[in-house]
Amino acid sequence: MKHNHNPFTKEYAEGYKRSHLKEVDFDYKKDYVEYLIIDSMYQDYDMLDVGCGTGGYWRLLKNSKSIHGIDYSPAMIEAGNELKNLYDFKNTSFSCEDFEKYIPDKKFDVIKMLNWGGYRPYSLEIIKKTYEALKEGGMAVFPIRMPDNFRDKIRMFLGKEKIKLSEKQFKKYLSNFKNFDVLFSMKIQRHGSTAIFFVKKTDTK
């Protein structure tokens, strides 16, 4: 049986929604570990969740003040609003758009970027937009697809890799911004080798 992997279809979005109807057990928490870390580090925080899908994992967050999720799939947003009503999420909202075109109406304490490497690597422009949308003292969380093997590294060296990004290149991008530093990172297996970077915009005062 073939599975539909197109996030614009209702079938795909319904599958994501069902995954958030199951019990919150260890495996579920492990899949969203970065959100648990965010929630342990901040209190009463405003979060922008980029590439939020259905946002069903927001039920793990106990300390947030507000969450705004953006996703470019209307089907995901529709399914997300159904989960929002089911779980009675407070102070949460969705908008259907691409991050490149998104114009924030405020700054955020936390910006959780999507697993961008599953689609395309982070660019300097994307990191700049994230930096500008953060409050001072705020934190951005960047999951990055890393090279899995020597072949990936060769493709990256030749400039042929269109999805994955090296840690060195990512940190080079960060160096363009004042007081935007990696607090820590962790490596996990999620759609291949993934590194999650927790990057803080420190106070410039």
N, C-alpha and C positions, 0 to 999 in steps of 0.2 A: 504494500500500500504506500503510495507516494504522499508525502506531507507537503502542505502548502507553506512556503517560507516567505511569502510576500506580505510584509506588514500592513499593506493597504487593504488586504482582504478581511472580511468579517470572520472568516474561518480561522485565520491566524490570530486575530485579536481575541476571539472567543477562547482559543487554546491558552493564551496568556492569562485571560481572566480566570479560567478554571484553575490554573496553577496557584492562584491566590485565594482559592476557596478551601484549600487543604489546611490541616492543622499546622500551627507554628511550632515546628520541631527543630531539632539541631540542624538537619540538612537544609531546611528552609532558611534558617538564620545564616548558615554558612554561605548560601548563595547571595546574600545581601549584607555581608559582613561590613562593608564600608559605611553603610547607613547606621549600623549599630555603633561603629566607632565615632561617627559624626555626632550621634545622639548622646554619647558619653562625654564628649568634649565641650558641647555647647548647651546653654540653657536659653529658652525663650528666643530662639533664633528664627530668622526669616531665610528660607532656602529656595533657591531656584534649582529645579531638577530638570536637566536637559536630556531629552530622549527618554522621557519617563515611562513610555509605554502606557500601561493601564494604571500605574501608580499603586498597585495593590499592596506593595511592601511598605507603604506609609504607615500601615497598622503597627509596624515595629517601632515607630518614632513616638516617644512619650514626652519629649522636651521641646518640641518645635512650637514656634509661635504662629507661623504661617508657612505654607508650601505652595509654590506655583510650579506646575509641571508643563513643559512644552514638548510636543511630539509632532512630527510631520504627517502622521497617519490619522485620518479622521476616524477610522475604525477603532484604533487604539483609544482615542479620546472618548468615543462613545462608550466603549467597554469600561474605561476608567471612571466615567461618570456613574455608571451602574454600580461599580464597586464603592464609589464614594457614598452613594445613597445607602448601599447595603451595610457598610461599616460606620456610617454616620460620621465621616471625616469632617472635622471642624476647621475653618480657616484654610481651606485648600481650594485650588482652582486649576483649570487646564486652559491651554490655548493651543490651537492647531497651527503650527508654523515651523519653519526651519530656523535654527539658531542664528545663522548668518544674517537673516532678515529681521530677527527679533529685536525690538526696541524696548528695553526695560524702562518702567516708569519709576523705579526706585533702585537703590543698591541693596545688596544681600549680605547676610552674615556668612552664608555657605552657598557655594555653587557646586553641585554635583554634575559633572559632565558625563555624557553617555559613553558607552564602550566604543568610542569613536573609531578605534582601529578595526572594528568589525565592518566598517564602511569605507573610511578613508582616514589617513593619519591627521593628527593635529597640525595646524599650520600656525605660523606666527600671528596671522590675523585673528584666528580663533582664540589664541591665548591672550592676545591684546584685548579682545572684547570681554573675555572672562575677567581679566585683571581690572578693567574699567568699571565693571558691574559689581565688583566687590567693595564692601566697606573696608576701611582700615581696620586691621585686626581680624578680618574675615579669612576664610579658608576655601580654596578650590580643591576639588578631588578629581583627579584625572586617571581613569583606567586606560592603559595603553597596551595594545597588542605588540608583543616583542618578537624578535626573530626566534623561531623554534629550532633551527638547525643551521648548519654551515651553508646550505644552499640559500636560505633566506638572507644570510649575511652577505653572500656574494651578490645577490640581486640588489640588496640595499646599497652596496658599494658601487654597483654599476648604475644606480639610479633607476632601476626597473621595478623596485618594490613600491606598490601603490597603496598598501593597506597598513603594513607594520612600520614601526618607528623605533629607532634605537634609543636607549636611555641617554646616550651622549648627545644625540641630536635634540631630544626633548629639553635637556638641561641647558643646551646652547640657546634654545628659544627663550627659556626663562631668564637667562642672563641679560636680556634686552630690557628688563623691567626692574625698577628700583624697589628694593625691599620685598621681593617676591621669591621666597625661598622654600625649598623642600624641608618640611619638618621630619618626615619619615616616609618610607615606602614599604610595600609588601608585595611579594610575588605569589600568584595563585595560578591554578589551571582553570581557565574559563575560555572556552573556544580556542584553546591553545594557550601558549605562555602569555600571561598578562601581568603587568606590574601596575599597582595602584599607587599613585603619588599624592600625598597630602601636602598641599602648598599653601603657605600662609602669606598674606599681604600684611606685613608688619607696620605698626604705627610709624609715621614719618615725623611726628612731633618730637 
